[in-house]
């Protein structure tokens, strides 16, 4: 059972955000991305806008979310509005005249910013608000997980691994991809998860060469590789794991592909350390597969951050110079994909800890064939 996040955690997050805003010369930040509003206040509604300030935060919601926001939000004054959020926020800005306000330019659209600016100017009093984009500031803040986030991701990873173990006996010739995907997602909910963090991937035979193939009505056949990419979401936090299974006694080709990818994944996890850049981590996996003459079949990046979003910062890929902080949680997922044959991918969610990496999706990689 995962306990509720205490108010001290939210206070710490808001304090760290203020520290990030200070060097930018910002005292106020308009937070429009729902997942970031949840991160700062605990409110989990899908609509609302938060104006974050040096001593207070104002959260506007529509009547659908008033009761929920008042119960869930911490550290914010909740205001119900029946008018557009832009008008309600503009009224506050005209009254308080903050001068410069940061905004999430990677989320707030040009049209929404234009409406805000128009509403601020629509006053008999001359009020000037200068808008300053902050880019991925909150995404970068969220890279470092606190203990409550790690606890939730670990629990989501344990559910994910357990469900895979339960479904493994059903991965047999004749089973349909879509039925296996549905069984996985059903068992996640039965195990206490809110549901899948993404649409479960089951890709068999030649369809395994599609890294993001959706589960189809195709039936599994003996002598094929099957990729299963699954992840539960628990307490708002996601896990992400991939395993590959061969139906029958593996051929020399299947064994060589599987063992190469598995070894590349283990080596990359073992070398994962805080301070490495995303490019450096990616290079470990890529060079290992190059030694197996498989680098040309590794067609995507090595991994990505996991947390409130199943794909978030940091990214482990070519050219990614941002370094991994201690406390970040990432996937490590090398794979090879061969047109007309299939593919192999092995993925775990991994905590970049102070003392080294910790796998948060504890499912064995050893039971990978059925015959």
For each residue, the residues with C-beta under 8 A, 3 or more apart:
1:
2: 151 152 155 234 235
3:
4:
5: 9 10 42 148
6: 9 148
7: 10 11 74 75
8: 11 12
9: 5 6 12 13 146 148
10: 5 7 13 14 40 41 42 74 75
11: 7 8 14 15 75
12: 8 9 15 16 146
13: 9 10 16 17 39 40 141 146
14: 10 11 17 18 40 52 57 75
15: 11 12 18 19
16: 12 13 19 20 141
17: 13 14 20 21 29 40 52 138 141
18: 14 15 21 22 54
19: 15 16 22
20: 16 17 23 24 137 140 141
21: 17 18 24 26 27 29 102 134 137
22: 18 19 25 26
23: 20
24: 20 21 102 132 134
25: 22 100
26: 21 22 29 100 101 102 132 134
27: 21 53 54 98 100
28: 51 52 53 54 98 100 101 102
29: 17 21 26 51 52 101 102 103 134 137
30: 49 50 51 52 89 101 102 103 104 108 116
31: 36 37 40 49 50 51 52 104 138
32: 49 50 103 104 107 108 112
33: 36 37 104 107 138
34: 37 38 45 46 47 48
35: 38 39 308 309
36: 31 33 39 40 50 104 138 142
37: 31 33 34 40 41 43 48 49 50 59
38: 34 35 41 42 43 44 236 308
39: 13 35 36 138 142 308
40: 10 13 14 17 31 36 37 50 52 57 75 76
41: 10 37 38 50 57 59 72 73 74 75 76
42: 5 10 38 72 73 74
43: 37 38 48 59 61 65 68 69 72 73 76
44: 38 68 72 236
45: 34 48 61 64 65 68 69
46: 34
47: 34 61 62 64 65
48: 34 37 43 45 59 60 61 62 65 69 85
49: 30 31 32 37 59 60 85 89
50: 30 31 32 36 37 40 41 57 58 59 60 76
51: 28 29 30 31 57 58 60 89 92 101
52: 14 17 28 29 30 31 40 57
53: 27 28 56 57 58 98
54: 18 27 28
55:
56: 53 76 77
57: 14 40 41 50 51 52 53 75 76 77
58: 50 51 53 76 77 79 92
59: 37 41 43 48 49 50 69 73 76 77 78 79
60: 48 49 50 51 79 80 81 85 88 89
61: 43 45 47 48 64 65 66 68 69 78 79 80 81
62: 47 48 65 66 80 81 82
63: 66 80 82
64: 45 47 61
65: 43 45 47 48 61 62 68 69
66: 61 62 63 69 70 78 80
67: 70 71
68: 43 44 45 61 65 71 72
69: 43 45 48 59 61 65 66 72 73 78
70: 66 67 73 78
71: 67 68
72: 41 42 43 44 68 69
73: 41 42 43 59 69 70 76 78
74: 7 10 41 42
75: 7 10 11 14 40 41 57
76: 40 41 43 50 56 57 58 59 73
77: 56 57 58 59
78: 59 61 66 69 70 73
79: 58 59 60 61 88
80: 60 61 62 63 66
81: 60 61 62 85 87 88
82: 62 63
83: 87 88
84: 87 88 115
85: 48 49 60 81 88 89
86: 89 90 112 115 116 119
87: 81 83 84 90 91 119
88: 60 79 81 83 84 85 91 92
89: 30 49 51 60 85 86 92 93 116 119
90: 86 87 93 94 116 119 120 122
91: 87 88 94 95 119
92: 51 58 88 89 95 96
93: 89 90 96 97 98 101 120 127 129
94: 90 91 97 120 123 125 127
95: 91 92
96: 92 93
97: 93 94 127 129
98: 27 28 53 93 101 129
99: 128 129 130
100: 25 26 27 28 129 130 131 132
101: 26 28 29 30 51 93 98 129 130 131 132
102: 21 24 26 28 29 30 131 132 133 134 137
103: 29 30 32 108 113 131 132 133 134
104: 30 31 32 33 36 107 108 133 134 137 138
105: 108 133 134 135
106: 135 136 139
107: 32 33 104
108: 30 32 103 104 105 112 113
109: 112 113
110: 113 114
111: 114 115
112: 32 86 108 109 115 116
113: 103 108 109 110 116 117 131
114: 110 111 117 118
115: 84 86 111 112 118 119
116: 30 86 89 90 112 113 119 120 131
117: 113 114 120 121 129 131
118: 114 115 121 122
119: 86 87 89 90 91 115 116 122
120: 90 93 94 116 117 123 127 129
121: 117 118 127
122: 90 118 119
123: 94 120 126 127
124:
125: 94
126: 123
127: 93 94 97 120 121 123
128: 99
129: 93 97 98 99 100 101 117 120
130: 99 100 101
131: 100 101 102 103 113 116 117
132: 24 26 100 101 102 103
133: 102 103 104 105
134: 21 24 26 29 102 103 104 105 137 138
135: 105 106
136: 106 139 140 313
137: 20 21 29 102 104 134 140 141
138: 17 31 33 36 39 104 134 141 142
139: 106 136 142 143 312 313
140: 20 136 137 143 313
141: 13 16 17 20 137 138 144
142: 36 39 138 139 145 307 308 312 313
143: 139 140 305 312 313 314 325 327 328
144: 141 325 326 327 328
145: 142 149 150 153 307 327 328 329 351
146: 9 12 13 149 150 327
147: 150 151
148: 5 6 9 151 152
149: 145 146 152 153 237 307 329
150: 145 146 147 153 154 327 329 351
151: 2 147 148 154 155
152: 2 148 149 155 156 234 235 236 237
153: 145 149 150 156 157 237 238 239 306 307 329 349 351 360
154: 150 151 157 158 351 360
155: 2 151 152 158 159 234 235
156: 152 153 159 160 193 197 231 232 233 234 235 237 238 239
157: 153 154 160 161 232 239 241 349 360 361 362
158: 154 155 161 162 360 362
159: 155 156 162 163 188 191 192 193 232 234 239
160: 156 157 163 164 188 230 231 232 239 240 241 361 363
161: 157 158 164 165 241 361 362 363
162: 158 159 165 166 191
163: 159 160 166 167 184 187 188 191 230 232
164: 160 161 167 168 184 228 230 241 243 363
165: 161 162 168 363
166: 162 163 187
167: 163 164 170 171 180 183 184 187 228
168: 164 165 171 245 367
169: 172
170: 167 175 180 183
171: 167 168 175 180 220 226 228 245 247 370
172: 169 175 220 247 370
173: 219 220 221 222 247
174: 219 220
175: 170 171 172 179 180 219 220
176: 179 180 217 218 219 220
177: 180 181 202 203 204 207 215 216 217 218 219 220
178: 181 182 202 215 216 217
179: 175 176 182 183
180: 167 170 171 175 176 177 183 184 202 215 228
181: 177 178 184 185 199 200 201 202 215
182: 178 179 185 186
183: 167 170 179 180 186 187
184: 163 164 167 180 181 187 188 196 200 202 228 230
185: 181 182 188 189 195 196 200
186: 182 183 189 190
187: 163 166 167 183 184 190 191
188: 159 160 163 184 185 191 193 195 196 230 232
189: 185 186 192 193 194 195
190: 186 187
191: 159 162 163 187 188 232
192: 159 189 234
193: 156 159 188 189 196 232 233 234
194: 189 232 233 234 235 236
195: 185 188 189 232 233
196: 184 185 188 193 199 200 230 231 232 233
197: 156 231 232 233 238 239 240 310
198: 229 231 238 240 310
199: 181 196 214 215
200: 181 184 185 196 215 228 229 230
201: 181 212 213 214 215 227 228 229 230 242
202: 177 178 180 181 184 215 226 227 228
203: 177 207 208 210 213 215 226 227 343
204: 177 207 208 218 220 221 224 225 226 227 342
205: 208 218 220 221 224 225 226 342
206: 209 339 340 341 342
207: 177 203 204 210 213 216 218 342
208: 203 204 205 213 224 225 226 227 244 337 342 343 344
209: 206 337 338 339 340 341 342 343
210: 203 207 213 337 343
211: 299 300 335 337 343 345
212: 201
213: 201 203 207 208 210 216 227
214: 199 201
215: 177 178 180 181 199 200 201 202 203
216: 177 178 207 213
217: 176 177 178
218: 176 177 204 205 207
219: 173 174 175 176 177
220: 171 172 173 174 175 176 177 204 205 224 226 247
221: 173 204 205 224 247
222: 173 247 248 371
223: 247 248 251
224: 204 205 208 220 221 246 247 342
225: 204 205 208 244 245 246 247 254 257 258 342 343 344
226: 171 202 203 204 205 208 220 244 245 246 247
227: 201 202 203 204 208 213 242 243 244 342 343 344 345
228: 164 167 171 180 184 200 201 202 242 243 244 245
229: 198 200 201 240 241 242 345 347
230: 160 163 164 184 188 196 200 201 241 242
231: 156 160 196 197 198 238 239 240 241 310 349
232: 156 157 159 160 163 188 191 193 194 195 196 197 238 239
233: 156 193 194 195 196 197 236 237 238 239 310
234: 2 152 155 156 159 192 193 194 237 239
235: 2 152 155 156 194
236: 38 44 152 194 233 308
237: 149 152 153 156 233 234 307 308
238: 153 156 197 198 231 232 233 306 307 308 309 310
239: 153 156 157 159 160 197 231 232 233 234 306 349 360 361
240: 160 197 198 229 231 306 310 331 333 347 349 361
241: 157 160 161 164 229 230 231 347 348 349 361 363
242: 201 227 228 229 230 333 335 345 346 347
243: 164 227 228 346 363 365 368
244: 208 225 226 227 228 258 261 343 344 345 346 368
245: 168 171 225 226 228 368 369 370
246: 224 225 226 250 254 258 368 369 370 371
247: 171 172 173 220 221 222 223 224 225 226 369 370 371
248: 222 223 369 370 371
249: 369 371
250: 246 254 255 258 368 369 371
251: 223 254 255
252: 255 256
253: 256 257 341
254: 225 246 250 251 257 258 369
255: 250 251 252 258 259
256: 252 253 259 260 292
257: 225 253 254 260 261 294 336 338 344
258: 225 244 246 250 254 255 261 262 344 368
259: 255 256 262 263
260: 256 257 263 264 288 289 292 294 336
261: 244 257 258 264 265 289 294 334 335 336 344 345 346
262: 258 259 265 266 346 365 368
263: 259 260 266 267 288
264: 260 261 267 268 285 288 289 292 334
265: 261 262 268 269 285 332 333 334 346 347 348 365
266: 262 263 269 270
267: 263 264 270 271 284 285 288
268: 264 265 271 272 281 284 285 288 302 332 334
269: 265 266 272 332 348 350 357 359
270: 266 267 357
271: 267 268 276 281 284
272: 268 269 276 281 324 330 332 350 352 356 357
273: 276 324 352 356 357
274: 323 324 325 326 327 328 352 354
275: 323 324
276: 271 272 273 280 281 323 324
277: 280 281 320 321 322 323 324
278: 281 282 301 314 315 316 317 320 321 322 324
279: 282 283 317 318 319 320 321
280: 276 277 283 284
281: 268 271 272 276 277 278 284 285 302 303 316 324 330 332
282: 278 279 285 286 301 302 303 316 317 318 320
283: 279 280 286 287
284: 267 268 271 280 281 287 288 302
285: 264 265 267 268 281 282 288 289 298 302 332 334
286: 282 283 289 290 295 298 302 318 334
287: 283 284 290 291 295
288: 260 263 264 267 268 284 285 291 292 334
289: 260 261 264 285 286 292 294 295 297 298 334 336
290: 286 287 293 294 295
291: 287 288
292: 256 260 264 288 289
293: 290
294: 257 260 261 289 290 297 298 336
295: 286 287 289 290 298
296:
297: 289 294 336 337 338
298: 285 286 289 294 295 334 335 336
299: 211 335 337
300: 211 335
301: 278 282 304 315 316 317 318 320
302: 268 281 282 284 285 286 316 317 332 333 334
303: 281 282 315 316 317 330 331 332 333 347
304: 301 311 312 313 314 315 316 330 331
305: 143 309 311 312 313 314 315 328 329 330
306: 153 238 239 240 309 310 311 312 329 330 331 349
307: 142 145 149 153 237 238 312 329
308: 35 38 39 142 236 237 238 312
309: 35 238 305 306 312
310: 197 198 231 233 238 240 306
311: 304 305 306
312: 139 142 143 304 305 306 307 308 309
313: 136 139 140 142 143 304 305 322
314: 143 278 304 305 320 322 323 324 328 330
315: 278 301 303 304 305 320 322
316: 278 281 282 301 302 303 304 320 330 331 332
317: 278 279 282 301 302 303 320
318: 279 282 286 301
319: 279
320: 277 278 279 282 301 314 315 316 317
321: 277 278 279
322: 277 278 313 314 315
323: 274 275 276 277 314
324: 272 273 274 275 276 277 278 281 314 328 330 352
325: 143 144 274 328 352
326: 144 274 352 353 354
327: 143 144 145 146 150 274 351 352 353
328: 143 144 145 274 305 314 324 325 351 352
329: 145 149 150 153 305 306 307 349 350 351 352 360
330: 272 281 303 304 305 306 314 316 324 349 350 352
331: 240 303 304 306 316 347 348 349 350
332: 265 268 269 272 281 285 302 303 316 347 348 350
333: 240 242 265 302 303 345 346 347 348
334: 261 264 265 268 285 286 288 289 298 302 345 346
335: 211 242 261 298 299 300 343 344 345 346 347
336: 257 260 261 289 294 297 298 343 344 345
337: 208 209 210 211 297 299 342 343
338: 209 257 297 341 342 343
339: 206 209
340: 206 209
341: 206 209 253 338
342: 204 205 206 207 208 209 224 225 227 337 338
343: 203 208 209 210 211 225 227 244 335 336 337 338
344: 208 225 227 244 257 258 261 335 336
345: 211 227 229 242 244 261 333 334 335 336
346: 242 243 244 261 262 265 333 334 335 365
347: 229 240 241 242 265 303 331 332 333 335 361
348: 241 265 269 331 332 333 359 360 361
349: 153 157 231 239 240 241 306 329 330 331 359 360 361
350: 269 272 329 330 331 332 357 358 359 360
351: 145 150 153 154 327 328 329 357 358 360
352: 272 273 274 324 325 326 327 328 329 330 357
353: 326 327 356 357 358
354: 274 326
355:
356: 272 273 353
357: 269 270 272 273 350 351 352 353
358: 350 351 353
359: 269 348 349 350 362
360: 153 154 157 158 239 329 348 349 350 351
361: 157 160 161 239 240 241 347 348 349
362: 157 158 161 359
363: 160 161 164 165 241 243
364: 367
365: 243 262 265 346 368
366:
367: 168 364
368: 243 244 245 246 250 258 262 365
369: 245 246 247 248 249 250 254
370: 171 172 245 246 247 248
371: 222 246 247 248 249 250
